[in-house]
Amino acid sequence: MVVVFSEYTESFYWCCIVISILAALAIICSRMEPGYKIAWLILILPFPVFGGIFYLLVGGGTIPRRTQKRMQGILKKSALALQDDFKSDDLISLGGDAASQAHYMEQYAACPSYTNTETEYFPLGDQAFPRMLEELEKAEHYIFLEYFIIQPGIFWDSILAILERKAAQGVEVRVMYDDMGCMFTLPRDYDQVLMKKGIQCRVFNRFLPVMSLRLNNRDHRKLMVIDGKVGFTGGLNLADEYINIRKRFGHWKDSAILLEGDAVWSMAVMFLTLWDYCCGWDENFDRFRPPASPVRPWTGYVQPYTDTPLDREAVGQAVYLNMISKAKNYIYITTPYLVVDVATNTALCNAAKSGVNVKIITPHIPDKRYVFEVTRAHYPPLLDAGVEIYEYTPGFIHAKNFVVDDRFATVGTVNLDYRSLFLHFEDGVWLCEAPCIRDIRADFERTLTCSEPITPRRFKHLNILLQLYRSILRIFAPLM
């Protein structure tokens, strides 16, 4: 056997070299984010025998063309379901900054802006949890849940009890979760367990070690939609650490936002789009559209948005960059990871150099040590530009919030890292002149009081080996 294999060693070697060259050329010619390109090239070029093969198996950052084509039809259908709601021109009265942001999301993400939608911000998962249960109990027609992580415990078990009861009453209940996100939290056949309880369930991008090694594109969204009238999103997954019942990394600081009114229909369409993709269905979305909600006093503009790796349009990054570029007074950010791409790093630095007060809060107790080191590796250039960075000393901050000038804010699932910005399915809610914006700012300022300021001086005398380690991690940050 060894003798036979040795006869093909040279052929195998040159075949791998050709694969690596083609992979490198594909990377260079692609429209990937530059940092992602550099990381892969550094990995492939020194190791041409296996680097190209490894890239073909797990790299690329995009879903295969056939899969993209299959979903494009569903995305077009969702755009048609929402096209009558497009009203970005209505924001012109609030200024060009507001109108241009809303227009971008309508045109490039097919996500309309809405009025007549009340919003409520929750600064902790502990506070959102009872409200979620309360709203689920009111469901009459359907409940849609889509989460990256679900784990049995008080949080999920409380929700599941309601779902079982509602399904028995004739309410249509659908649950979708990401297979990689739940790999260590749910049994392999958990979708079948839910189906036996009368709950429709789908698993996103099932992990098959032999047949499916493309793991980059995960469903990182967190959506709870009830009758098309009430919707939740934010950083919360359905596991006990998110509501501080289970302690893992100190106090878990997360956030969520509730929408009630017209904008929830957009969240329902987001769910149905991915559901139909997973099932191979072609549903009539209009049957889920609720009747017109009662007219409310002025609630500002509310624009739920979603980002997918299918269209090469980095919507999550664009929302953040637009908010940074339009800031005149302050930008307050909470993020669990600060693994910023070149464009975002430059935008934050330029804003601070222009006199905008830029403050960022990251965790002090990490959930992943190596990502924490990469986060800290990104501090120095930001600090040198005048960005203020703080670490949340009680524990881990998982909230992904931006608030700008008391006018704009976003709450959602998009982390400041490459995977969220370029590889995952994500969602969020952009807010303009909504009353809850002041609550988001107040929460940031409260969090600041229990956070430790990071100074440039801390990084001037670091151990040389630690500096080298962080520098290497920063190069490969796009692959993490």
Buried (B, 14 or more C-beta within 10 A) or exposed (E): EEEEEEEEEEEEEEBBBEBBBEBBEBBEEBEBBEBBBBBBBBBBEEBBBEBBBBBBEEBBBBBEEEBBEBBEEBBEBBBEBBEEBBBBEBBEEBEEBBBBBBBBBBEBBBBBBBBBBBBBBBBBBBBBBEBBBEBBEEBEBBBBBBBBBBBBBEBBEBBBEBBBBBBEEEBBBBBBBBBBBBEEBBEEEBBEEBBEEBBBBBBBBBBEEEEEEBEBBBBBBBBBBBBBBBBBBBBBBBBBBBBBBBEBBBBBBBBBBBBBBBBBBBBBBBBBBBBBBBEEEEBEBEEBEBEEBEEEEEBBBBBBBBBBBBBEBBBBBBBBBBBBEBBEEBBBBBBBBBBBBEBBBBBBBBBBEEEBBBBBBBBBBBBEEEBBBBBBBBBBBBBEBBBBBBBBEBBBBBBBBBBBBEBBBBBBBBBBBBBBBBBBBBBBBBBBBBBBBEBBBEBBEEBBEBBEEBEEEEBEEBEEEEBEBBEBBBBBBBBB
